[in-house]
Amino acid sequence: MNKNKILVSAIVSTFNSEKFIRSRIENLLQQTLADKLEIVIVNSGSKQNEDKIVSEYLFKHPNIKYIRTKERETIYKAWNRGIKLSEGRYITNANTDDHLRNDALEIFSDYLDRNADVVLVYADYYITNLPDQNFNNTNGLRLQSNKDFNKLLLLESCYIGPQPMWRADVHFKDNIWFDESLEIAGDYEFECNLAQRYKFHHIKNPLGIYYKSIDKTNKEYQNLSRTFIETYNVSYKYTDLYINSLSNSTLKKLNLKLNIKLAAPQLIYKVINKFLEIFFPCRTINSKQFNVWFKSIVLEKRNQVSKAKAVCVKFLKRNNSPLINYRLEILIKRYEN
């Protein structure tokens, strides 16, 4: 393929994904912009037979690149490795067990072409427990309607979804890469990093299918403790940066708003979010749990540690919250002397 024709590079990391890899490649080759698509497959020391399957495609499709590492590496190291070999204007991660609607990459790239101020796009998606599910039949699948882009909401949860597309320039010009030390929350860290300075856009249309294994073999379910801690640390890191970026006057106003929000009963949050879920499914507000967590960080940064602990303790008296409980444990350990 002429490198000048490459618009999108799809990065496929595979480890013991023999049963998915053929279907994933076929799904990408069936994209409406396949003639402008580059597929970069990184085999991270798989013990299965991906080599043989991929080799069937290499001579027929010059837009496929394939590399293999001797040792297993984190998915984020594999993504970085693949991105460094890529030539597309836009990048997307193509997980082996997920599928895209045939025009998904064209819709994503077209939006980025037309909106220079947006660096990342994401869409709604279906969730399935069946392997190799495609868009020929989505009846009965649960639709995941994503939230519209909001920095504070992103600090609470990783809602971008499994199939975004972003500009390659963020890697090669801005030097923003996936954190290879993370095993589960590297995509969340990357998105939080980008969101500090760039705009995202939510396409309100299901363009992908996410495979959620019925026996919970997805990476994030294999070590729930690590998933929780990595996600917590990413959220804390970028919440801290967000607070540091605010002027004193803005921080005072934010602190006042937090006081008002925390005075509201938990029921109010549930009613508002239920209303938004019904009438405005792409809109939501931060939960009271998040506001308690956020407030405790603000207080800690203002050297009001006792008040930060008190906010957590008050919330925990009426609510079971692993997040706030963990936050309180950290405060106690950090200032136990």
C-alpha positions in Angstrom: 0.0 0.0 0.0 1.2 3.5 -0.8 1.9 5.1 2.6 0.4 8.4 1.4 -3.0 6.6 1.1 -3.0 5.4 4.7 -5.5 7.2 6.8 -6.1 4.9 9.8 -3.8 2.5 11.6 -5.5 -0.2 13.6 -3.3 -1.6 16.3 -4.0 -5.3 17.2 -2.3 -6.8 20.2 -2.6 -10.6 20.5 -1.7 -13.0 23.2 -3.3 -16.5 23.2 -6.1 -15.1 21.0 -6.0 -17.8 18.3 -9.8 -18.3 18.3 -10.4 -14.6 17.7 -7.6 -13.3 15.5 -9.1 -14.5 12.1 -12.5 -12.9 12.8 -10.8 -9.7 13.9 -8.7 -9.4 10.8 -11.7 -10.1 8.6 -13.7 -7.5 10.4 -11.0 -4.9 9.7 -10.6 -5.9 6.1 -14.4 -5.4 5.6 -14.2 -1.8 6.7 -15.5 0.7 4.1 -12.2 2.5 4.2 -10.1 -0.7 4.0 -8.2 0.8 1.0 -6.9 3.5 3.4 -6.5 1.2 6.4 -3.2 -0.2 7.9 -3.4 -3.1 10.3 -0.5 -3.5 12.7 -0.6 -6.8 14.6 1.7 -7.2 17.6 2.1 -10.8 18.8 3.3 -10.5 22.4 4.9 -14.0 22.8 1.6 -15.9 22.3 1.8 -19.7 23.0 -1.0 -20.3 20.4 -1.1 -20.4 16.7 -1.6 -16.8 15.6 1.5 -16.9 13.5 0.0 -19.4 11.0 -3.3 -17.6 10.8 -1.8 -14.1 10.2 0.7 -15.5 7.6 -2.3 -16.4 5.4 -3.1 -12.7 5.1 0.4 -11.2 4.8 1.0 -11.8 1.1 -2.5 -11.0 0.0 -2.8 -7.8 2.0 0.2 -5.5 2.0 -1.6 -3.2 4.4 -1.0 -5.7 7.2 2.2 -5.5 9.3 3.1 -8.2 11.7 5.7 -8.3 14.5 6.3 -10.8 17.3 8.1 -10.4 20.6 9.8 -13.3 22.4 8.4 -12.4 25.8 4.9 -11.5 26.9 4.6 -7.7 27.5 1.8 -5.5 28.7 -0.9 -4.6 26.2 0.1 -1.0 26.5 3.7 -1.8 25.6 2.5 -3.7 22.6 0.2 -0.8 21.6 3.2 1.6 21.8 5.3 -0.8 19.8 2.6 -1.0 17.1 2.0 2.7 17.0 5.7 3.4 16.4 5.5 1.3 13.3 2.3 2.9 12.1 1.9 5.5 9.3 -1.8 6.5 9.6 -3.0 9.9 10.4 -5.3 8.4 13.0 -4.9 5.5 15.4 -7.4 3.0 16.9 -6.9 0.0 19.1 -8.6 -3.1 17.7 -9.0 -5.7 20.5 -9.0 -9.2 19.1 -12.3 -10.2 20.6 -14.3 -7.1 19.6 -15.9 -6.1 16.3 -16.7 -2.8 14.6 -19.6 -1.9 12.3 -18.3 -1.9 8.8 -18.4 1.9 8.4 -17.2 2.6 11.9 -13.6 3.7 11.0 -14.9 5.8 8.2 -17.3 7.6 10.5 -14.6 8.2 13.1 -12.0 9.4 10.7 -14.5 11.6 8.8 -15.4 13.4 12.0 -11.7 14.0 12.8 -11.1 15.3 9.3 -13.9 17.8 9.7 -13.2 18.9 13.2 -9.6 20.0 13.8 -10.2 20.9 17.4 -11.1 17.4 18.4 -8.3 14.9 19.1 -10.3 11.8 20.1 -13.7 10.4 19.1 -15.7 7.5 20.6 -19.1 6.0 20.1 -21.8 3.9 21.8 -21.4 0.1 21.5 -23.2 -3.2 22.1 -22.1 -5.7 24.7 -22.2 -9.4 24.0 -21.3 -12.7 25.8 -21.0 -14.5 22.5 -17.6 -14.7 20.8 -17.3 -13.3 17.2 -20.6 -11.5 17.4 -21.0 -9.1 14.5 -23.5 -6.5 13.3 -25.5 -9.0 11.2 -27.5 -9.6 14.3 -27.5 -7.3 17.3 -31.0 -8.2 18.5 -31.1 -8.7 22.2 -27.6 -7.2 22.8 -27.3 -4.6 25.6 -26.6 -1.2 24.2 -24.0 0.9 26.1 -24.9 4.5 25.6 -21.8 6.5 26.5 -21.7 9.8 28.2 -20.9 13.1 26.5 -17.4 14.3 27.0 -16.8 16.0 30.4 -13.4 16.3 32.2 -14.9 15.8 35.7 -16.9 12.8 34.6 -13.8 11.3 33.1 -12.0 11.7 36.4 -14.8 9.6 38.0 -14.9 6.8 35.5 -13.4 5.5 32.3 -16.5 5.9 30.1 -14.8 6.4 26.7 -15.3 2.7 25.8 -13.2 0.1 24.1 -13.0 1.4 20.5 -11.9 5.1 20.3 -9.9 6.7 17.5 -7.4 9.5 18.0 -4.8 11.6 16.2 -1.4 10.0 15.7 0.2 13.4 16.3 -0.4 13.1 20.1 2.3 10.4 20.1 4.8 11.7 17.5 4.6 15.4 18.2 3.3 15.7 21.7 5.2 12.6 22.9 2.1 11.2 24.8 2.3 7.4 25.0 0.6 4.6 26.9 2.0 4.0 30.4 3.7 0.6 30.0 3.9 0.0 33.7 0.1 -0.4 33.9 -1.6 -3.7 33.1 -5.3 -2.7 33.1 -5.8 1.1 33.3 -3.3 2.3 30.6 -6.1 3.3 28.2 -7.8 5.3 31.0 -4.5 7.0 31.9 -3.9 7.9 28.3 -7.4 9.3 27.9 -7.1 11.3 31.1 -3.7 12.6 29.9 -5.2 13.8 26.6 -8.2 15.3 28.3 -6.0 17.7 30.2 -5.4 19.7 27.0 -7.6 18.4 24.3 -11.3 18.0 23.3 -13.1 14.7 22.8 -16.3 14.0 20.9 -19.0 11.4 21.6 -20.7 10.0 18.5 -24.2 9.0 19.6 -24.4 5.9 17.5 -23.5 2.2 18.2 -20.4 1.5 16.1 -18.8 -1.4 17.9 -19.4 -4.6 19.8 -17.6 -5.4 23.0 -17.1 -9.0 24.0 -17.7 -9.5 27.7 -16.8 -13.1 28.5 -19.5 -14.9 30.5 -16.7 -16.6 32.5 -15.0 -13.2 33.1 -11.8 -13.9 31.3 -11.5 -10.2 30.2 -8.3 -8.7 31.6 -10.0 -6.2 34.0 -11.9 -9.1 35.7 -8.9 -11.3 36.2 -7.4 -9.2 39.0 -10.1 -6.9 40.5 -7.8 -5.6 43.2 -5.2 -4.4 40.6 -8.0 -3.0 38.4 -9.3 -1.0 41.4 -5.9 0.3 42.5 -4.7 1.2 39.0 -7.9 3.0 38.3 -7.8 4.8 41.6 -4.2 6.0 41.1 -4.9 7.3 37.6 -8.0 9.1 38.8 -6.1 10.6 41.8 -3.2 11.7 39.6 -5.3 13.6 37.2 -7.7 15.0 39.8 -4.6 16.4 41.6 -3.4 17.9 38.3 -6.8 19.4 37.6 -7.0 21.0 41.1 -3.5 22.4 40.7 -4.5 24.0 37.4 -7.2 26.1 39.0 -6.7 29.6 40.2 -7.3 30.4 43.9 -10.6 32.2 43.1 -11.8 29.3 40.9 -10.8 26.8 43.6 -12.8 28.8 46.2 -15.9 28.7 44.0 -15.4 25.0 43.4 -15.1 24.4 47.1 -18.3 26.3 47.7 -20.1 24.2 45.1 -18.8 21.0 46.7 -20.1 22.1 50.1 -23.6 22.6 48.6 -23.5 19.3 46.7 -22.4 17.4 49.8 -25.3 18.9 51.8 -27.7 17.3 49.4 -29.1 13.9 50.3 -27.9 10.9 48.4 -31.5 10.4 47.1 -31.2 13.7 45.2 -28.3 12.4 43.2 -30.1 9.2 42.4 -33.3 11.0 41.3 -31.4 13.5 39.1 -29.3 10.8 37.4 -32.4 8.6 36.9 -34.1 11.5 35.2 -31.1 12.1 33.0 -30.8 8.4 32.2 -34.4 8.4 30.9 -34.6 11.7 29.1 -31.0 12.6 28.4 -29.1 9.3 28.3 -25.8 10.9 27.3 -25.8 13.3 30.2 -25.1 12.6 33.9 -23.7 14.3 37.0 -20.9 13.2 39.2 -22.0 10.9 42.0 -22.0 12.0 45.7 -19.3 9.4 46.3 -17.1 11.1 43.8 -17.8 14.6 45.3 -16.8 13.3 48.7 -13.6 11.8 47.3 -12.9 15.0 45.3 -13.6 17.2 48.4 -11.2 15.1 50.5 -8.4 15.8 48.0 -9.1 19.5 48.0 -9.0 19.6 51.8 -5.8 17.6 51.9 -4.1 20.0 49.4 -5.2 22.9 51.7 -3.5 21.0 54.7 -6.9 20.3 56.3 -6.3 16.6 56.7 -8.6 16.2 59.7 -11.5 17.7 57.7 -10.6 15.5 54.8 -10.9 12.4 57.0 -14.1 13.7 58.6 -15.8 14.0 55.2 -14.9 10.4 54.4 -16.0 9.1 57.8 -19.4 10.9 57.5 -20.1 9.4 54.1 -19.1 5.9 55.2 -21.5 6.0 58.2 -24.4 5.7 55.7 -22.8 4.2 52.6 -20.8 1.2 51.8 -18.1 2.6 49.5 -14.8 0.8 48.7 -13.6 4.0 47.0 -14.1 6.2 50.1 -12.9 3.5 52.4 -9.7 3.2 50.5 -9.3 7.0 50.4 -9.7 7.1 54.2 -7.1 4.3 54.7 -4.6 6.3 52.5 -5.2 9.5 54.5 -4.7 7.6 57.8 -1.5 5.9 56.7 -0.1 9.0 55.0 -0.6 11.2 58.2 -0.5 8.6 61.0 2.5 10.3 62.6 
